[in-house]
């Protein structure tokens, strides 16, 4: 898929663990892990909003487009 999810990059920049982010955005570790590893097929805007708030970033910091 040409959409790359950079949640792990932003988490590292913010020095935030998966557990901490999970608590802040009220998502299970399993769902965050799927998103973090790039295996997710979709993301809700409300989830994207919560992650952006928790990581103090923009959606463009989390999502990247690369041609195949």
KOLBAGU-658257 format. One record per atom (N, C-alpha, C): residue number from 1; residue in one letter; atom name; x, y, z. Coordinates in steps of 0.2 Angstrom, whole numbers. Atoms other than C-alpha are relative to their C-alpha. Layout:
REM KOLBAGU-658257
(NUM; a; CA; (X; Y; Z))
...
***
This chain:
REM KOLBAGU-658257
(1; x; N; (4; -6; 0))
(1; x; CA; (0; 0; 0))
(1; x; C; (4; 6; 0))
(2; x; N; (-4; -6; 1))
(2; x; CA; (7; 17; -5))
(2; x; C; (0; 5; 6))
(3; x; N; (0; -4; -6))
(3; x; CA; (2; 25; 12))
(3; x; C; (4; -3; 5))
(4; x; N; (-5; 2; -5))
(4; x; CA; (15; 24; 25))
(4; x; C; (-2; 3; 7))
(5; x; N; (2; -2; -6))
(5; x; CA; (10; 26; 43))
(5; x; C; (6; 1; 5))
(6; x; N; (-6; -2; -4))
(6; x; CA; (23; 35; 54))
(6; x; C; (-1; 1; 7))
(7; x; N; (1; -1; -7))
(7; x; CA; (16; 33; 71))
(7; x; C; (6; -1; 4))
(8; x; N; (-6; 2; -4))
(8; x; CA; (31; 24; 78))
(8; x; C; (6; 6; 0))
(9; x; N; (-5; -6; 1))
(9; x; CA; (42; 39; 71))
(9; x; C; (-2; 5; 5))
(10; x; N; (2; -6; -4))
(10; x; CA; (32; 52; 80))
(10; x; C; (0; -2; 8))
(11; x; N; (-1; 2; -7))
(11; x; CA; (31; 41; 96))
(11; x; C; (7; 1; 3))
(12; x; N; (-7; 0; -2))
(12; x; CA; (50; 40; 96))
(12; x; C; (2; 7; 1))
(13; x; N; (-1; -7; -1))
(13; x; CA; (51; 59; 94))
(13; x; C; (-2; 3; 6))
(14; x; N; (3; -2; -6))
(14; x; CA; (40; 62; 108))
(14; x; C; (1; -4; 6))
(15; x; N; (-2; 5; -6))
(15; x; CA; (48; 48; 119))
(15; x; C; (-6; -3; 3))
(16; x; N; (6; 3; -3))
(16; x; CA; (31; 40; 121))
(16; x; C; (-1; -7; -1))
(17; x; N; (0; 7; 1))
(17; x; CA; (28; 22; 123))
(17; x; C; (-7; -2; -3))
(18; x; N; (6; 2; 3))
(18; x; CA; (14; 12; 115))
(18; x; C; (-5; -1; 5))
(19; x; N; (5; 0; -6))
(19; x; CA; (6; 9; 132))
(19; x; C; (-3; 7; 2))
(20; x; N; (2; -7; -2))
(20; x; CA; (6; 28; 136))
(20; x; C; (-5; 3; -6))
(21; x; N; (5; -2; 5))
(21; x; CA; (-2; 32; 119))
(21; x; C; (-6; -3; 0))
(22; x; N; (6; 4; -1))
(22; x; CA; (-14; 18; 121))
(22; x; C; (-5; 3; 5))
(23; x; N; (4; -3; -5))
(23; x; CA; (-20; 26; 137))
(23; x; C; (-3; 7; -2))
(24; x; N; (2; -7; 2))
(24; x; CA; (-21; 44; 130))
(24; x; C; (-5; 0; -5))
(25; x; N; (5; 0; 6))
(25; x; CA; (-31; 39; 114))
(25; x; C; (-5; -5; 1))
(26; x; N; (5; 4; -1))
(26; x; CA; (-41; 26; 122))
(26; x; C; (-1; -5; -5))
(27; x; N; (0; 6; 4))
(27; x; CA; (-37; 12; 110))
(27; x; C; (4; -6; 3))
(28; x; N; (-3; 6; -3))
(28; x; CA; (-32; -6; 113))
(28; x; C; (7; 0; -3))
(29; x; N; (-7; 1; 2))
(29; x; CA; (-13; -10; 112))
(29; x; C; (0; -4; -7))
(30; x; N; (0; 3; 6))
(30; x; CA; (-18; -22; 98))
(30; x; C; (-2; 4; -6))
(31; x; N; (1; -5; 6))
(31; x; CA; (-26; -9; 87))
(31; x; C; (5; 5; -1))
(32; x; N; (-6; -4; 1))
(32; x; CA; (-12; 3; 90))
(32; x; C; (6; -3; -4))
(33; x; N; (-5; 4; 3))
(33; x; CA; (0; -10; 85))
(33; x; C; (-1; -2; -7))
(34; x; N; (2; 1; 7))
(34; x; CA; (-9; -14; 69))
(34; x; C; (1; 6; -4))
(35; x; N; (-1; -6; 3))
(35; x; CA; (-8; 4; 65))
(35; x; C; (7; 2; -1))
(36; x; N; (-7; -1; 0))
(36; x; CA; (10; 6; 70))
(36; x; C; (4; -4; -5))
(37; x; N; (-4; 4; 5))
(37; x; CA; (16; -8; 59))
(37; x; C; (-2; 1; -7))
(38; x; N; (2; -1; 7))
(38; x; CA; (7; -2; 44))
(38; x; C; (-5; -5; -3))
(39; x; N; (5; 6; 2))
(39; x; CA; (-6; -17; 43))
(39; x; C; (-7; 3; 0))
(40; x; N; (7; -2; 0))
(40; x; CA; (-21; -6; 45))
(40; x; C; (-2; 2; -7))
(41; x; N; (3; -2; 6))
(41; x; CA; (-33; -4; 31))
(41; x; C; (-3; 7; 0))
(42; x; N; (3; -7; -1))
(42; x; CA; (-41; 12; 37))
(42; x; C; (1; 2; 7))
(43; x; N; (-1; -3; -6))
(43; x; CA; (-41; 24; 51))
(43; x; C; (-6; 5; 0))
(44; x; N; (6; -4; -1))
(44; x; CA; (-56; 34; 58))
(44; x; C; (3; 7; 1))
(45; x; N; (-2; -7; -1))
(45; x; CA; (-54; 53; 58))
(45; x; C; (0; 2; 8))
(46; x; N; (0; -1; -8))
(46; x; CA; (-58; 53; 77))
(46; x; C; (6; -3; 3))
(47; x; N; (-6; 3; -3))
(47; x; CA; (-44; 41; 80))
(47; x; C; (6; 4; -2))
(48; x; N; (-6; -5; 3))
(48; x; CA; (-32; 52; 69))
(48; x; C; (0; 6; 4))
(49; x; N; (1; -6; -4))
(49; x; CA; (-38; 67; 79))
(49; x; C; (3; -1; 7))
(50; x; N; (-3; 2; -7))
(50; x; CA; (-34; 58; 96))
(50; x; C; (7; -1; 0))
(51; x; N; (-7; 1; 1))
(51; x; CA; (-17; 53; 90))
(51; x; C; (4; 6; -1))
(52; x; N; (-3; -7; 1))
(52; x; CA; (-13; 70; 84))
(52; x; C; (1; 4; 6))
(53; x; N; (0; -4; -6))
(53; x; CA; (-18; 78; 100))
(53; x; C; (5; -3; 5))
(54; x; N; (-5; 3; -4))
(54; x; CA; (-8; 65; 110))
(54; x; C; (7; 1; -1))
(55; x; N; (-7; -1; 2))
(55; x; CA; (7; 67; 100))
(55; x; C; (2; 7; -2))
(56; x; N; (-1; -8; 2))
(56; x; CA; (5; 86; 97))
(56; x; C; (3; 0; -7))
(57; x; N; (-2; 0; 7))
(57; x; CA; (7; 84; 78))
(57; x; C; (-5; 1; -5))
(58; x; N; (5; -1; 5))
(58; x; CA; (-2; 86; 62))
(58; x; C; (-1; -7; -4))
(59; x; N; (1; 6; 4))
(59; x; CA; (-10; 72; 51))
(59; x; C; (6; -2; -5))
(60; x; N; (-5; 1; 5))
(60; x; CA; (4; 74; 38))
(60; x; C; (6; -3; 4))
(61; x; N; (-6; 2; -4))
(61; x; CA; (17; 70; 52))
(61; x; C; (-1; -8; 1))
(62; x; N; (1; 7; -2))
(62; x; CA; (9; 53; 54))
(62; x; C; (-1; -4; -7))
(63; x; N; (1; 4; 6))
(63; x; CA; (4; 48; 36))
(63; x; C; (4; 3; -6))
(64; x; N; (-5; -2; 6))
(64; x; CA; (15; 48; 20))
(64; x; C; (-2; -4; -6))
(65; x; N; (2; 3; 6))
(65; x; CA; (11; 44; 2))
(65; x; C; (7; -1; -4))
(66; x; N; (-5; 2; 4))
(66; x; CA; (24; 34; -8))
(66; x; C; (-2; -4; -6))
(67; x; N; (2; 4; 5))
(67; x; CA; (21; 28; -25))
(67; x; C; (3; -7; 0))
(68; x; N; (-3; 7; 0))
(68; x; CA; (24; 10; -28))
(68; x; C; (4; -1; -6))
***
